[in-house]
Amino acid sequence: MYLNGINALNYLQGSYGLGSVRPKTSTLTFQDVLQKAAGRATPVGNYTSSTMQLHGKSDASTGEQVVGSFINVQAGTSSAIYKPADFDLANPVYHVKTWDADGNMTERTVDISKVNSRNSDYVDMYTYSWHLNNSGQYPQAQLKFAVANAYQQALLGNSYQTCMPTKTNWVSVVNSLMQNQYSAGNLQGYLDYSKFLGFLV
């Protein structure tokens, strides 16, 4: 599970030295965290943090298996990625459902062989990173993508509310983050993102 806008930037700042902020132990409840994150952007639709729902297993179609899910707290949306009943690892195609702030659901498929990491939106890359995780090709891929996305939004000053449908050159984003680590003298961060970059080109 991943909650957009809550933990990734703190992880990025604390683990990769991209700011002076370090993750701190908090006494906030989960509900407090949702309220705080939701307050960073103008609410969209008829939702509050108390009515938001993380969709997943209970929303799967017959024979599907949930692979990953996430909430975009600021936009009030939730998405879930499923392996369909006829999933073929040799030709992986995932089923993605997204619920907007008013509870309306849309569906799409993501064919991993057609994901263009130089020109794809958040959902495509989120699905691709989960595929790398769950197939065992790169178990850290989803975390690396989450941090790369937070890095991109921090640089652009975008809210998570507007970034999801935007086509992005993720190769450029990850390369920039990798070079940032090198410039900061963080060799481990540089190597981590160099490895992730290898799966994008």
VENNORDA-V865991 format. One record per residue. RES is the residue in one small letter. SS is DSSP state (a for helix, b for strand, c for the rest). Layout:
# VENNORDA-V865991
RES,SS
RES,SS
This chain:
# VENNORDA-V865991
m,c
y,b
l,b
n,b
g,c
i,c
n,c
a,a
l,a
n,a
y,a
l,a
q,a
g,a
s,a
y,a
g,c
l,c
g,c
s,c
v,c
r,c
p,c
k,c
t,c
s,c
t,c
l,c
t,c
f,a
q,a
d,a
v,a
l,a
q,a
k,a
a,a
a,a
g,c
r,c
a,c
t,c
p,c
v,c
g,c
n,c
y,c
t,c
s,c
s,c
t,c
m,c
q,c
l,c
h,c
g,c
k,a
s,a
d,a
a,c
s,c
t,c
g,c
e,c
q,b
v,b
v,b
g,b
s,b
f,b
i,b
n,b
v,c
q,c
a,c
g,c
t,b
s,b
s,b
a,b
i,b
y,b
k,b
p,c
a,c
d,c
f,c
d,c
l,a
a,a
n,a
p,c
v,b
y,b
h,b
v,b
k,b
t,b
w,b
d,c
a,c
d,c
g,c
n,c
m,b
t,b
e,b
r,b
t,b
v,b
d,b
i,a
s,a
k,a
v,c
n,c
s,c
r,c
n,c
s,b
d,c
y,a
v,a
d,a
m,a
y,a
t,a
y,a
s,a
w,a
h,a
l,a
n,a
n,a
s,c
g,c
q,c
y,c
p,c
q,c
a,a
q,a
l,a
k,a
f,a
a,a
v,a
a,a
n,a
a,a
y,a
q,a
q,a
a,a
l,a
l,a
g,c
n,c
s,c
y,a
q,a
t,a
c,a
m,c
p,c
t,c
k,c
t,b
n,c
w,a
v,a
s,a
v,a
v,a
n,a
s,a
l,a
m,a
q,a
n,a
q,a
y,a
s,a
a,c
g,c
n,c
l,a
q,a
g,a
y,a
l,a
d,a
y,a
s,a
k,a
f,a
l,a
g,a
f,c
l,c
v,c
